[in-house]
Amino acid sequence: MNRQKYLILAAAVVVMLALSASRRASTPRDTTALDSPTSISGLAWFAGSWETDDRGRYVEEHWTRPAGGTMLGMSRTVRGGKTVAFEFIRLESRPDGIFYVAQPQGHPPVDFKLAELQGQEATFVNPGHNDHLKKIVYRKNLDGSLTARIEGEDAGQAFSQEWLYQPQGK
């Protein structure tokens, strides 16, 4: 091969490699491939930033995409210009199941095991929880909103509370 054809071929290879690297850098990674077969990738619909204004309380929740067997979340409630509550949350895949691990106000973590996953609705339970909270349900609604519901018992009385989140910024 003469020198000119070789240089043209080499330049073409360099351009193709550069374009490929540029495309990989600008394309978001599909992190679900990083999870094992017993992963939380079926809960990827949690991911994103969510908000609601509930009777003067602004509540926001943020969730990362699944990667490495976990999703990380946080919640903050603001009332009257002050943070009145916060929670660190994680979803994690373990050999014995998938768990919603809540740490409200920075308290020690409390595990809720995934009991049911149907489409875009997940139910986590901890019937033996020494606190009053027994069940957490998340559902992605057809309109793109996210519903979060808690259920439990307080001094023998059943209670529940529900939040309807919209994608943040809408």
Order of alpha helices (4+ residues) and beta strands (2+ residues): alpha-beta-beta-beta-beta-beta-beta-beta-beta-beta-beta
